Amino acid sequence: MEQTSEISRRPKVPVRLGLTVICAGGFMDAYSYLLHDHVFATGQTGNIVLLCMNLAEGAWLGVAHYLVSICAFVLGIMLSRHVLVRVHGHATHRMQRWVAVFEAAAFAAIALLPAWAPDLLVNSAISFCAAVSYENFRQFGTKSAYASVFCTGNLRSFGETLYDGVFGGDKHELHRSARYAGLVASFCVGAVACKFLIDATGQLACLAISALFLLSLRFITDPEA
């Protein structure tokens, strides 16, 4: 009973906020892959594996290449945490608004970089931005966690809630599984839209990520309102 009461007091985060932010995450990954050396800049597992392969082969230039993106991701997490704690006093909704504006400005700047800008620079910038988004957009509803820039954890949550819904007869979990499926679908929409926009506009397609984060401002709610 006490746990149920605690959940009921938690602020409810609109699902459409998660759908918008993860759509931007799919766009980021496709953008870095299609335009900047086939690198998935949002998730760092692949970069760590490739770093280790280069390390095993003694390819030190390759090690440095992937290490920069990994460090940019970690730096994004640390800076984001610092701003949340020291500037916004753990006020998540204020931090999310700050992040949305920051991401919109950052991706507008990335879209305007000259064509000769090094792939390492662009991918590191995207890794940094992805980390900031990942750190600050992590919940929807009242208790559902999600990953806002990649899908592995969301697929796990989808499988778990679908199992509990179908085989456990829990209608609430079945409803949650539909939301997780929606998140994965929204990520895919972002990736597909990125392909079409790159074909039409080249690197200016990055401006769509800015637009998505500006749209997310409409869905960030003040829990005390």
Buried (B, 14 or more C-beta within 10 A) or exposed (E): EEEEEEEEEEEEBBBBBBBBBBBBBBBBBBBBBBBBEEBBBBBBEEBBEBBEEBBEEEBEEBBEBBBBBBEBBBBBBEBBBEBBEEEBEEBBBBBBBBBBBBBBEBBBEBBEBEEEBEBBBBBBBBBBBBBBBBBBBBBBBEEBEBBBBBBEEBBEBBEBBBBBBEEEEBEEBBEBBEBBBBBBBBBBBBBEBBBEBBEEEEBEBBBBBBBBBBBBBEBBBEEEE
